[in-house]
């Protein structure tokens, strides 16, 4: 074990730790004053900015044994950037707060920064500061900002009867990966399909550009799918005061079903359950007026109709209650 890999954060001052990881963080195209002062300064040419925040807590959202710190950094960035894209905005900047147990290796913190940079740098997003604190549990808290570039924000409340429900990005892959990582899969060797699913959970790849593209194409409502298709479609339907009817999965997402089938067979799970209730892929769910041409990357999942607000009718070949999906405070 090298000296660097054995070094713990308790051996460094706050300033020394910051000096180790800040050079690894990217400066974004909108960053005017980067990390180093009391606050960063970021351009907001539109005159408005979109802001969202999210938290990853060790042993609740991730486990160090599941992947690397670089994976955690990439995942923390991706899930926050997807929220900005879901408003129809382009992400520009983020700040990151870390709670670190004193026994955390310095290399873990450096690799977390590298994971943030893996996602942010190609998008021109700056990691422009944050905060450090000691604590009993490792926590990564990210706040991200975005630029609407003159667009109106796309809200959850704009879906209307007759509109088409569509989705861009992966669906069900991260849930399959979590199932592989879970206790049901302990002691089993990963094959190619399982490894791909695990990779989708550890490093989701949201379709960031699809958010602004959907806004430009006239999307009436949109949101990031983080807690499962049924739960999040229900949220969109409730906000819009409409009912959503999903098309048969074999028609709408045949490729996803086929990709998940080997892992589902191995674990004895119906792949439809991952498609309907699994979150963490951070794809974009949107509605468009009837007859509108769907932007590249979007495929139809169903339709909006008048009915009881918030109700989602699942396909008959995969019945589920709309309340299922991820919830932080319920199993």
C-alpha positions, 0 to 999 in steps of 0.5 A: 500500500502506498503512502498516498493510498493509506493516508486518511483525511484525519491526517490533513488539515481542511486546507490541505485536503482542499488543496489535494482535490480542487485541482481535479475539478473542472471550471465551467463555461459559465464560471466567472469566479471559481472555487477559492473565495467565499463564494463562486460567481457564475454567469446567468445570461438568461437572467434566470437560473435553474437550481436543484439539490440532491444528497447521497448518504452512504449505506442508504444510496451507495455502499463503498463495496459496490463500486469506486469513489469515482463511481459515486462522484459520477453518479452524484453529478449525473442525478443532479444534472438530470434534474436541470435537464428535466426543466428544459435547461442546460446545466452550467455549475455545481457546488458539492458539500461533503461530510467525511468520517475522519477514517476516510482515505484521502484517495477516496476524496480525490477519486470522488472529485475525478468522478465529478469531473468525468461527468461535468467536464465534457458538458462544460459544467464547473464544480465551483466550490462547496463545503467540508465537514467531519461526521460519522457518516459519509454524505455527498450533497450536490447543488446544481445550476442551469441556464434556460437560454431563453426557454420557458421552463417545462413544468410537471403541470402542463400535461393535457388530455390527448397528449402523448407520454414519451421517454428518453434514456435508459429505463430499468437498467439501474434497478437490474444493477441494484438487484445484482448488487443486492443480497439475492446475487451474492456469490454469483459471478457477473456475466456481461449482461449483469455487469452492464446492469451494475454499470448502469446503476453505478454510473447512470447516463441521463440524456442531458441534451434531450431536456432542452431539445424536448423544450424546443419541440414543445414538450408540455410537461417533463420530469426526471425519472429517479424513483420509478416510472409508475411513481414519477408518472403518477407525480406528473399526472397529479401535478397536471390533474390528469390520468396516464395510460401506459402502452403495453411494454412489449410495444413501447420498450421491446429493446429494454425488455430484451436487454433485461431478460438475461439478468431477470431470468438469472435472478427469478424476477419479471423484467417488467417490474424493473421497467415500471418500478425501478428508478435511478436511470434518470431518463426524462419523462415528457408529454407532447401535444398529439401529432407533435414530432418527438425529438430524437431519443424519445419513444412513446410510452403511453397517453394522457387522458381526462380522469382521476388526477394522479392515476397511472394505468399500467399495461395489463401484461404487467399490473402494478399499483402506481404507488410502488417505486422508491420512497426514502421513508418507506420500504 
